[in-house]
Amino acid sequence: MPLSEHEQRLLDQMEKALYAEDPKFATSLRSTPAVRAARGRASLGFLAILGGLALLVGGASTAVIALGVAGFVVMLVGAIVVYSAFSRRAPVEETEVPPAGGRASTNGAGFMDRMEDRWRRRAEDGDQ
């Protein structure tokens, strides 16, 4: 059922407000083609795991060792596909705005560097 014009306008306003309030969170919610492809690969791998499990149980119940081994191999391939779907992420663009009077945090900045920057800014704000 399609949305009415009023509902569509409200949805657009809510989306704009979300982007204005927290653009990083709003961008993370947007589904990209790469994310959809990863979900598809993960679901395919999960189905392969279930199919391999069925083959493994069938091989064990009929005492056909080759069927059980094939089931194990199918489960292993499915698990590898699921793992690769979740570990192969597209790089997320950094949309962080540098703080006023401070330097922009770089992707290479470590945890301690960020903590030192926070401490330095806190000390500067307290002196004023």
N, C-alpha and C positions, 0 to 999 in steps of 0.2 A: 504494500500500500504506500503510494508516494506521499510525501509531506505537502501540506498546504503552503501557500506563499508566506503566511504569517509564521508558521513553524520553521520554514526554511530561513526566514530573516532572523528569527530568534536564535537558531542554530549558528548562523553566520556571526551574529553578534557575540555569542558565547565563545566561539572559536577565536575571534579577534581579541576578546578580553583575555582569554587564556594565553594567547601569544604575547600580549602586552605585559601580562603579569609574570609569566615564567616561560620564556621562549625555548629554553633548553629542554624543559619537561615536555612542552608541546611538540617539539621536533622529535623527541624520542617516542612519542605516541603514534606519529605518522608512520604508516606501513609503506616501506619502499619495495620495489620489485625484488631486490636482493633478499629482503626479509621473508617475503612470500615464497621465494624459491627455496630458502633454507627450511622454512616450515614444511614445504612439500617434500624435500629430501628427507627430513626427519620423520615425517609420517610414513614415507615409503620404507625407510629403514626399520621403523617400528613394526610395520606389516611383515617385513621379511623376518624379523625376530619371532613374531607369532607363528608364521608359517614354518620356520625352522624348528620351533618348539613342537609344533604338531608332527612334523616329520620325525623328530627325535623320539617323541612318545610312541608314534606308530612303529618306528624301528625297534624300540625296546619291547613293545607289546607283541610284535610278530617275530622277534628274534632274528630280524634281518639286519645284520651289522652295517651293511653298506647304507641302508636307509637312515639309520641312526647317525652315522658319520656325516652323511649328506645334510641331515638336519642340523647338526652341530656347525658345519661349515656355513650353511645359510644363516644361522643365528649369528655367527661371528661376523659375516659380511654385513648383516643388518646393523649390528652394533657399531661397526666401523663407519657405516654411512650416517648413522645418527650422531656419532661423535664428531665426524667431519662437518656435518651440517651446523652443529652448535659452535664449533671452534672456528669456522670460516666466517668471520664477521667482516662486513665492510667497515672501513674506518669512518668514524663519526667526525664531522667537521666541528672544530672548536669554535663556539659562538660566544665565548666568554668576553665580556667587556672589561677592559682594564680599569682598576679602581682609580679614582681621582687622586692625582698626586703620586701614584705608585706606578710601578712598572708592570707590564702585562706578564702574566704567568705563561711560561712556555710549556710545550708538551714534555720537554726533557727535564723540567724542574722536578726535583724529588720532594718527598714528604717534608723533609727537614727544611728545605729551602722555602716551601710555602709557610711552614710554621714560623720561620725567622721573619718572613715578610709580614705576617700577621702581628707578630710581637713588635716589630719596628713601627708598624702603623699605629698600633695601640699606644705605644710610648709617645709617638708624635702627636696623637690626638689628645693625650693626657696633659701634654706640656702647654697646650693652648688654652 
